[in-house]
Each structure stands twice: as structure tokens, then as C-alpha cells.
Amino acid sequence: MTAHIISLNQFPHIRQLAADYLSQCYQISAYLMSLIEELKPFQGDDQSEKNLTDLIGALNMFLCCFQVVRESAHNTLDEDINPHYTLEILNTYQKIIGTVLLKVGVDKSIQVKDILLKAADDIAIYDGFGTYSSALAKEDN
């Protein structure tokens, strides 16, 4: 049996772990939408504020991509297909791209440093993929 072709009906605990991580991904999306709205008032025309405007644009692009992959994972799970690959992509987006993007933003604007650091820490704590992936690996052996 390989991880990408198992039916999740056979392993309801793995299905639940995948659904739990997917739920976390919805929370991350909502958090990032809120963060973007919170940062908007700091935008302006001088260079440091322009950097923030660029960061908000990058966050919007990141969020758009994250949501597309999240929806794909959701649809796959709804069809009882193991969403391992799409969940893995979401995990990569979350842990690498999202947190790095937020931390780079810290260097761009001192005014919003605390907001961005808190956001980076907040999205890094979601680790449903690790739990799901570990359970899947145990079933695969």
C-alpha cells in the first residue's frame, strides 16, 4: 500500500487528522486575511510605507495561492481521496513561504514589527500535517 492511493474510509483516524489540519489551514487563511486588514492603515507613499504596501501585496498573493491549494485539498478529501500531496504543499506554503514572508516584512517596517512577528509565530504553531503524516506513515508500513 502506498500513501497516495489509500482510501481514507479504511482509516478514519487518518481522515480525521487530515480534516483537522485542513481546518487549521482555514484558520490560517482567516488569520492572514485579518492581518492584511490590520496592516492596511500603515500604508503610504514614503519608502518604508511603500515597502509595507509591497508586503501586503505579497501577502495577498500568498493567501490567494494558499486558498487555491486548500480548496483542492478540501475537494480531494471530500472525494475520499488521500489529500497527502496537497496537504504537503499547504504545509510547505505555511512553514516556509508564509513564515519567511512575514519575517522579511519585519525588516521592511519597524512600525508593524510586533504584529508581523506575532503572526509568524501564530501560523507556525499549527502542526496538524505532522500528526497526519506520522499516522499515515505508520499505516503505510
N, C-alpha and C positions, 0 to 999 in steps of 0.2 A: 504494500500500500504506500502510495506517495502522498505527501501533504496536500498537493494541489488538486487531487481528484477525489478525496474522501467526501462522502455525503455527510453533512452535519447532522442529519437525522439520526445517524448511528452514534453520534457523540454529542448529546445535548449539553454537556458541561462545556465543551469547546465552543459550541454555538453561543452559549451564554457569555463566555469570555469574549468572543468576537463582538457580540452585541454590546457588551459593557464598554469595550474600547471604542466602538463606533459611537456610543453615547458620549464618551469623553471627547471625541472629535467634534461632535455637535457643540459641546460646551466650549471647546477651544474656538470654534468659529464664532460663537456668540460673544465670547470674551474679546476676540480680536475686533469684531465689529464695534463693540463698546469702546475699546481702546482707541480706535481710529476716530470715533466721535469725540472722545475726550481730548485728543491731540489737536483736532482741527482749530480750536480757538488760538493756538500758538503760532499758526501760520502767518507769514507776512512777506515783505519784499526784501528785507536785508538778507545778507548771505546766510546767517545762521538760521533764520526763519525759512529761507529757501531750501536749505538742507532738510528741514523738518517737512516741508511740503513734498520734497522728493521721497523722503522716508514714508510719508503717508501714502504716496502713490505706489511705492514698492510694497507696502503692507496690503494695500487694496489688491494688487496683482497676486501677491502670495495667497491672500484669502480666497480670491477667485479660483485659483488652481487647487487649493486645498479643498474647497467646497465641491469642485467637479469630481475629484478623486473620492471624496467622502460619499457623494451620491452614487458613484459607481460601486463602491464597497457595499453601500446600503442595498442597492438593487441586486447585487450578487448574493448577498446574504438572504434577501427575500426570496430568491430563486433556489435556495438551499444548495448553493454552490459555495465551496470554501473560499472566502474572500482574502486568503492569505496574502496574495501579491499586492492587492490594492491596500490592504491594511499595512503592509510593509512599506509601501510608498508613503502612506499617510504618516507613519512613524518617522520615516526619513525626513519628510517635509517638516514635521513638528520638531524633532530633536536637532536637526542640522540647519535647515534653511530658516525656519521660523525663529529659533532662539538666536542664531547668528545675526539675522536681520535686525532683531530687536536690540541686540548688544552693540552692533555697529551704529545703530541710531543713537546710542548713548553718547558716542563720541561727537555726534553732529550737533547736539543741542543740550547744553547744561541745564536749561530750564526744566526739561522733561526727563532728566536722568532717573529720578526715583520712580516715575511712572513706568519707564521702559525696563528698568531692572526688575521691578516687581512683576511686570508682565512676562518677562523672560523666565523668571523663576516659577511663576504660576503655571505656564504651559509646560514647563519641563517636568513637573511632578506627575503628570498623567502618564502612567506606565502600564495601561491595560494591554498593550501589544506584547510586552514581555511575558505577562502572565498567560495570555492566549497562546503565544508562540511556544512557551515551555510545555504547556499541556498538550499542544499539537505534536510536539517532538516526542513526548512520552508515548502517545498513541501510535506514532509512526514507527516506533521500534518494536 
